[in-house]
Every structure is written in structure tokens, then in C-alpha cells.
């Protein structure tokens, strides 16, 4: 008689590896995007008029456009 070898089901292992890989990709993208806006953040910190959300003459009286 020959023995039939059963292959172990690795479904949850594959799901775990996929989740860890996805989390790693999200972390890498997020950390790369953080540096993208560092210069804008520095410019806004130095002078608030560099911000798109500044309080200018157009918006001071409540007008939107």
C-alpha cells in the first residue's frame, strides 16, 4: 500500500503574508509622501501668508468668490 501524503492547507498563512505586505506598502508610501510636503509646511510656519487657507481681503467680508 502506498501512503497518500496530504498537503497542508496554507490559506491563512497566505492571507497573513498578504496583510503584512499590504501594511508594509502603505507604510512606505505614507513615509514617502510625508517628505513631499515638508518644504510647504516649513514655508507656512515661517509666514502664514504662504498658506492656501489664509485670511485675505476676499474672504474677510464673508464673500467666497
N, C-alpha and C positions, 0 to 999 in steps of 0.2 A: 504494500500500500504506500502510496506517495502522500506526503503531508502537504496540505494546501496552506501556503503562508498568506495570512491576511495582512493587507496593508493598513497601517494605522491612518485613521482619518485626521488630517491636519487642517481642517476647516478653520477652527478657532485660532490656530497658530497663524494662518494666512491673514485672517481678519486683524489679529493683533499687530502683525508686521505692517499691514496697510495703514492702520490707525497711527502707529508710531511714525511711519514715513510721511503721512499727511501732516501730522503735527510738526515734524521737522521742516517740511517745506513751508508751512505757514510761518514758523518762527524765522526762517531765513529771509523770506520775503518781507516780513514785518521789520526786521532789523535793517534790511537794505533800504526800505522806504523811510526809516527814521532819519538817516543821514541826508536824505534828499531835501528835507525841509529845515535842516539845521541853520543854514545861512539866512533863510527868511525869518526864522524865529529870533536869530541874533539881531537882524536889522530892525524888527519890530520892537525888541527890547530896548534898543538904543533910541529909537524915535517912533512913537506910536503913530505918526502920520504915514508910516510905511505900510500900515495895515489896511486891508480892504474894508474893514469894519470901523473906520474912523468916523468921528463926529464932524462932518464937514458942513458947509453952508447949505448945501442942497437938502440935507436931512435934518437940519436944526429946527426948521419950522414945521416938521411933520410931513413934508412932501416926500413922495417916494420917487417921482421922476418928473 
